Amino acid sequence: MERGPYAREIAEIAEQGLSRYGIGGLRPILREAYRQLGGTLASPHARCGLEALLYGEDVQPDAAGEGGKPRRGARLWADTGFAAGRRAGNPLSFFADFGGHGGAHGHLDKLHLSVMHPAGTLTPDFGVVPYGSPLRQAWYSETHSHNTVTLDGLSQAPHTGQCRRFEETEEALYAWFQSTGAYPGCTLDRHLLLTDDWLLDWFRVTTDDSGPRSIQWWMHSAAEPLPVSEEPGELPGKEHPAAAGTCEGNVGANPVLLAESLKDVQFAGASGGKSSLAGKRDLDPAAPATVQIRYELGGESVYHTALVMPGDELITVRTPGDSVDPCRLLTAIVHSHTGASADFIHVYRAGQAAELRRHQEGVVEVSVRKADSGETCARIVRLSGKTGLELMEPGGE
């Protein structure tokens, strides 16, 4: 998401910070600001603001990310409640929010996840419209406009989550974020496992109720979801319809009315302005299905594989656009489950799709084909409620 005036303000501040205080960490921020303004750090047409003229220095030789400098690593900001996950061998990275609510400016978005690629952010936080807009309360500050989970169609309560684990080994980065204050009697656990090949998102929801609850996992992408069988640039076909909202095909639809309608959507089934995503299932009709989706970001492909349990629904829903242009509608993926608990298991991979298979309760297999050798590499992931995720070789479970 790009906003010219905002990028210009960031550039102005970063120019002063670099010159007056020598804060090297501002270089990648400045580079991104000028990229959004249509230039680079080395472009005289981009660096034409007053601050660049007064304070700007020659930052071309040592711009961050250039000249062989190492890529930034993973980082946890425990006090503020944010975490960034990165692996040197994986173009995908993530940013997670588990901290304090934020008072009057806060959103009901605990355990929100943004998945990023060098070509662009796949699942961004779409920000907020001006505070006088009715869309601020109707959509952008609500839970279902973020990449997290809702219960019974309601937004979360204002609260603070926690980070249970954040550690990196030679094989992977593992992050475990938890929330117990979003809904009464409900625990949300988001487990993220980032290897050199893929990103696993395992979101477990547990409630104290014995009766069924309506649980929805929301994923808002900046790019339109496409079936993996079609070529880049083509519109989705019948297998994976993407224009599935209540205002389908109407780019001039009123986003306020659309946001209000999404509060009352019943996600069981695929009628009434939404579409199911079909997947492939084993011969056993009781086995989970897998659904694969592709997104195009600046000419690069990112693949998304979902494990859909029997009785679950994976659907597409039309939503208001980002906060820059809410009328430019977007397509969200909603994974819906009815029950006292739910496991939402999804894998992202750049370049090629990953295969995802359930072995037994709490155990899945992720397999990928190596682009260079053509060999298939499989790993087992096991989830324990007490210790979290464990990565192991096939047969080790």
Protein Blocks (a to p, Z undefined) as FASTA:
>chain_A
ZZfklmmmmmmmmmmmmmmnopaklmmmmmmmmmmnopafklmklmmcfklmmmoccfkl
mgghiahiacddddddfknopacdddfklmbdcdddfbdfkijmbccfehiacdddfkbc
fbacebjadfkbmklmmmmmpmklpccddeehiacdddddddfbdcddfkbccdddddfk
lpghiacdddddddfkbccdddddddfbfbdcddddddddfbdcddfkbcehiacdfklc
fblcfkgoiakbcfklmmmmmmmpcfedjeehiacddddddfblkbccdddddddeehia
cdddddddehiacddddddddfklmmlccdddddddedjbdcddddddehiacddddfbg
hiacdddddfklopacdddddddfklopadddehiZZ
